[in-house]
């Protein structure tokens, strides 16, 4: 790559350099993935260092239909792994933003969102959703009977599809929490 760049710069063909720059600018980056928090770190943070054992929730019947309605498509998996104690549950969910999956963690405490974290962000744009100024908006939101969030979550310019995916995942986490067995 360096020799191609040096050759383009030293040549009397500035269009070659321009083409190289444009090709790099419009090629999806293989390095776009950002891992911000591992699942283990998220779970340790969610349960004060001692996460409970993982459990599975099967998405069947009316629950699968409700999840499909929220997502706008059928869920990609037949079951969802979650972690819970008497009042708190943690969910690691994945949804497509514009073109790539976004992996987020949600902590639901007594039916309301307690914490929202972006674990892995794979899109080339919209990574701002990982910041606290965005994720804090989800705190204390509940799910209405119409399966909507109980409050607004502001958009981020240039990240509309990522914000929409985050909202959908939050709604799914709250819905699934309603259906888990409570001790």
N, C-alpha and C positions, 0 to 999 in steps of 0.2 A: 504494500500500500504506500509506504514511504517513497519507494522508487518511482511509482506512478505519479505521485504528487510532485516530487522533485522534477520529474520530466515535464509535467504539465506547466509548472511554474517557469522552468528555464526555457521552454519552447516559445516560439513566436505565435503560438496558437492559444490566445486567451479563452477562446470558446471551449477548449478542452478542459481547462480548469473550471470554467463555469459549469460544464456538464458534470464533472466529477463532484463538485459541491452540491449541485441539484440532486444528483443521484443519491448522495449520502443523506441529504436532507429529507427526501421523500421515501426512503427505505425504512420499513419498520425495524426498529432497533432490536437486536437480540439481547441487548442489555437493559431493556425497558423494565424488566421485573424488579420490583423492590420488595425485599422481605423486611418488614419493619418490626415484627414481633413473631416469635415462633408460637406454635400452638401450646407447647409446654409452658412457655413464659406467660402467655395469656391466662392459662388455667391456674398457674401458681399465683398470679396477681389477683385473679377472680375469687380464689378461695383461701387467701392468706397463707399461701405456700403449701397447702395440703388439699389438692383436688380430690374429690371423691372418685370412685371408679366410673368408667364410661358406661353409659346405658344406650340402648337403641330404641328408637320410636319408628314404627312402621307407618308409612304413608299409604293408607288404604281407604277405600270408601269415601265417605263425606269429607274426611280430613284431607285426603289427596285432592279432592275437587276444590276445597277451600284454598289450599296452597296453590293450586293451578290458577285459580281466579286472581289471587294476589300477584303471582309472578307473571301472568299473561301467557304462560306455557306450562306444559306438564313438568313436574319436578324431574330432574335428571337421575335421581336415585330413588329406590323404593324404601329406603330407611335413612334416618338421620341419627348421628351419634350426638349425645349430649351428656353433660355432667350436672348432677344436682345433689343438694342436701335438702333439709326440711323446707327452706323457704326460697332458696336461690338456685337458679339454673344457668348454665353457660352453654352457648350454641356457637359452633363454628360453621358458617354457611358460605356458599360460593354462588355468585351470580355474574353473568356477563354484563360488563359495562357497555362499551361501544362494540369492541371486538374480542376482548380478552376477559377471562374470569377475574373477579375481585374476591378475595377471601377476607371475611370479616368475622370478628368475634363479638357476641352480644351477651351481656349478663342481665338476666331478668330477676328482679327481687320483688316478691309479693305483687306480681302482675304488672310491674313497671320497669322500664329500662333503667338499669343502674349504671352500666358502662357499655360503651361501643368503641371498638378498636379495629383499625385496618391492619390485618396481619400480612397479607401479600397483595401488592398492587401491580398488575401486569400491563396496564394500558400505557400508551406513550404520552397521553395528556390526562389532566384531571387529578393528578396525584395529590392535589391540595386537600382532598377529602380525608387524608390521613392525619391532618393536624387537629389539635384539640379544639380550635375555634369552630371547626365543623362538627366533630363527633360529640362535643358537649351539648349540642342542640337536641340530641336524642334523650338525654338524661331526664328521667321522670315521665317520659311519654308512656301512654298506655294504648291499648288497642280498643277502638270503639266497637259497638255491636255490628257496625257496617264494615268491620275489618280495616279501618283507617287509623292512622296515628292521631292521637288526641290533641296534638299541637303541630305548628308549622316547623318545617326544616327548610331553611333558606338554600337556594341554589347557589352554585359557584359558576361564574362565567367561564365557559370553556369546559365545564365538567358536568353538564346537564345530565348526560346518560349515566355517569358514575354516581351522581347524587340520587338519581331515580333508582338505580340498582341498590344503593345503600338503604333507601326508604323501603323498598320491597323486602329486602332481607330483614330489616327491623320488624316489619309487620309479620313476616313468617316466624321469626323468633318468638314474638309475643303470642302468636296463635298457637305455636307448638307448646309453649309453656302452659297454656290453658289446658292442653290435652295430656300433659304428663301426670303420672300418678303422684299425688302430694302425700307426704308421710304425715 
